[in-house]
Amino acid sequence: MNGPEIHVQVAAELGLFVPAARRGGVAAPLRTDGVSTLGHVVESLGVPLTEVGALVVDGRTAPTGHIPAAGEHVEVRPVARPQHVPGAPLRFLLDVHLGTLARRLRLLGIDAAYEATDIGDPALAALSAAERRVLLSRDRGLLRRRELWAGAYVYSDRTDDQLRDVLSRFAPELSPWTRCTACNGVLAEARKEDVADRLEGGTRATYDVFARCTACDHVYWRGAHHDRLEAMVAQVMSESPYGRST
């Protein structure tokens, strides 16, 4: 590029997206083409706009459509936490690689749609827009798609850390044991006699409390793995300031 030179300072929290020379929150020169918007310039450095909280030019907040001029100092700041998503109830959509995280979110009562097959980036972004869901992904290219309604990069590849990251970023209301971990449907109490024909003999004899998904009809009870899941839920609920249902 042979246009105006600006100085760009990318927040240290966003360092994983940019070349090593721009990490650590240091300002570094950048030659622009003189016509690209500030949003395009930031994305060209590798930072998805979903991860940008504010763009500050010479001390004043600027829109992504700002055309940088020579000598300007640009700060790229991270999203403030907790992040407020305006215009719709907080709901999520997870890509094909985040199935375990989707099940954890559902266990906590969070509306988390999940595509178990790879339907492609355009379809995922379109689904996010159609259903007004925040798309969670570790695919930076997917998060740069223009048709996306809202998105967030999942910073870790470990499920426990992913869950903490999403909860601390969005502070969703938690209502454990109210969603189907298989399909995301809402659970309702079920009488034992109404689901008896779906149960094996040992289960019928041992358990008396059941729930059934109102969407896929899957039946739940406090089986062998319940204590482990209960402990996980209890730990999350104790790690306020996560939102809680009343």
QUIHU-V733145 format. One record per residue. N is the residue number from 1. SS is DSSP state (h for helix, s for strand, l for the rest). PSI is psi in whole degrees, -180 to 180 (* if undefined). D_LAST is the distance of its C-alpha to the last C-alpha in Angstrom with 2 decimals. Layout:
# QUIHU-V733145
{{N	SS	PSI	D_LAST} {N	SS	PSI	D_LAST}}
This chain:
# QUIHU-V733145
{{1	l	145	55.63} {2	l	26	58.02} {3	l	-160	55.85} {4	l	148	54.46} {5	s	132	53.20} {6	s	172	49.83} {7	s	127	48.01} {8	s	128	44.59} {9	s	108	42.27} {10	s	128	39.49} {11	l	145	36.68} {12	h	-32	36.99} {13	h	-20	33.54} {14	h	14	35.08} {15	h	-28	38.24} {16	h	-17	37.87} {17	h	-17	38.48} {18	l	163	41.75} {19	l	157	45.22} {20	h	-36	45.84} {21	h	-17	47.78} {22	h	6	44.75} {23	l	166	42.31} {24	l	8	41.40} {25	l	21	40.63} {26	l	148	44.32} {27	s	135	45.81} {28	s	147	48.35} {29	s	151	50.66} {30	s	126	50.16} {31	s	124	52.70} {32	l	176	51.23} {33	l	-3	53.00} {34	l	-8	52.58} {35	l	-22	50.89} {36	l	146	47.69} {37	s	163	44.39} {38	h	-37	42.50} {39	h	-43	39.78} {40	h	-39	42.52} {41	h	-45	44.02} {42	h	-43	40.80} {43	h	-33	40.29} {44	h	-22	43.95} {45	l	-13	43.23} {46	l	1	40.68} {47	l	115	37.39} {48	l	139	35.05} {49	h	-19	33.80} {50	h	-22	30.25} {51	h	1	30.49} {52	s	124	31.97} {53	s	-39	29.94} {54	s	149	32.94} {55	s	120	36.69} {56	s	120	38.61} {57	s	116	42.31} {58	l	42	44.45} {59	l	-1	41.50} {60	s	139	40.02} {61	s	135	37.22} {62	s	150	38.84} {63	l	164	37.73} {64	l	-23	38.32} {65	l	-1	41.18} {66	l	137	43.14} {67	s	114	46.63} {68	l	141	47.42} {69	l	161	50.65} {70	l	136	53.06} {71	l	-6	52.13} {72	l	146	48.46} {73	s	121	46.04} {74	s	127	42.83} {75	s	129	39.70} {76	s	107	37.25} {77	s	151	33.91} {78	s	166	30.94} {79	l	135	27.57} {80	l	145	25.42} {81	l	138	22.23} {82	l	146	19.45} {83	l	129	21.00} {84	l	129	19.76} {85	l	107	20.81} {86	l	157	21.59} {87	l	-4	22.19} {88	l	156	19.92} {89	l	146	16.49} {90	l	112	16.51} {91	l	152	18.35} {92	s	158	20.97} {93	s	127	24.43} {94	s	143	26.21} {95	l	178	29.96} {96	l	-21	32.00} {97	l	-1	32.09} {98	l	37	28.37} {99	h	-41	27.66} {100	h	-41	26.39} {101	h	-40	23.92} {102	h	-44	22.74} {103	h	-37	22.15} {104	h	-43	20.22} {105	h	-43	17.88} {106	h	-37	17.47} {107	h	-30	16.84} {108	l	5	13.72} {109	l	16	12.62} {110	l	134	14.24} {111	l	105	16.66} {112	s	96	19.93} {113	s	150	23.19} {114	s	132	26.21} {115	l	108	29.90} {116	l	-16	31.63} {117	l	156	35.00} {118	l	101	36.43} {119	l	-3	36.51} {120	l	150	37.85} {121	h	-45	36.64} {122	h	-41	37.42} {123	h	-39	35.46} {124	h	-46	32.38} {125	h	-40	32.50} {126	h	-38	33.06} {127	h	-39	30.09} {128	h	-43	27.88} {129	h	-43	29.29} {130	h	-38	29.19} {131	h	2	25.52} {132	l	58	24.47} {133	l	147	23.17} {134	s	118	23.52} {135	s	123	26.32} {136	s	130	26.17} {137	s	157	29.67} {138	l	10	32.25} {139	l	106	34.91} {140	h	-37	35.88} {141	h	-40	38.06} {142	h	-40	35.31} {143	h	-9	33.16} {144	l	0	36.18} {145	l	134	36.49} {146	l	-29	36.61} {147	l	-7	34.85} {148	l	135	31.63} {149	l	-50	28.67} {150	s	152	26.85} {151	s	169	27.23} {152	s	137	26.79} {153	s	135	29.17} {154	l	113	28.02} {155	l	-24	29.99} {156	l	160	30.34} {157	l	6	31.80} {158	l	130	29.87} {159	h	-43	26.67} {160	h	-44	24.91} {161	h	-37	25.87} {162	h	-44	25.00} {163	h	-46	21.40} {164	h	-40	21.13} {165	h	-49	22.89} {166	h	-43	20.67} {167	h	-41	17.41} {168	h	-29	19.07} {169	h	-41	20.63} {170	h	-14	17.82} {171	l	55	14.61} {172	l	157	12.75} {173	s	133	9.07} {174	s	136	9.14} {175	l	75	8.48} {176	l	149	11.62} {177	l	26	14.05} {178	l	-4	13.18} {179	s	150	16.16} {180	l	124	19.85} {181	l	-16	21.38} {182	l	-42	24.66} {183	l	-5	24.08} {184	l	4	20.53} {185	l	168	20.02} {186	s	137	17.00} {187	s	148	17.19} {188	s	151	17.50} {189	s	145	18.53} {190	s	136	22.32} {191	l	144	24.83} {192	h	-40	27.35} {193	h	-24	30.25} {194	h	-20	29.02} {195	h	6	29.03} {196	h	-37	31.88} {197	h	-6	34.40} {198	h	-2	32.42} {199	l	148	32.44} {200	l	161	35.21} {201	h	-44	36.72} {202	h	-38	35.29} {203	h	-42	31.73} {204	h	-37	32.25} {205	h	-25	33.66} {206	h	-35	31.11} {207	l	149	27.63} {208	l	-14	25.98} {209	l	125	22.38} {210	s	157	22.23} {211	s	154	20.26} {212	s	139	22.02} {213	s	130	21.56} {214	l	-9	21.82} {215	l	-53	23.87} {216	l	-5	26.31} {217	l	12	26.16} {218	l	139	25.87} {219	s	138	25.10} {220	s	148	23.04} {221	s	171	23.33} {222	l	83	23.08} {223	l	-159	26.39} {224	l	-31	28.46} {225	l	2	26.37} {226	h	-39	23.00} {227	h	-42	23.43} {228	h	-44	24.13} {229	h	-39	21.13} {230	h	-41	18.88} {231	h	-40	20.46} {232	h	-44	19.93} {233	h	-44	16.20} {234	h	-39	15.99} {235	h	-45	18.13} {236	h	-45	16.16} {237	h	-25	12.87} {238	h	-15	15.13} {239	l	54	16.66} {240	l	156	14.39} {241	l	61	14.38} {242	l	149	12.75} {243	s	149	9.64} {244	s	146	6.43} {245	l	158	3.76} {246	l	*	0.00}}
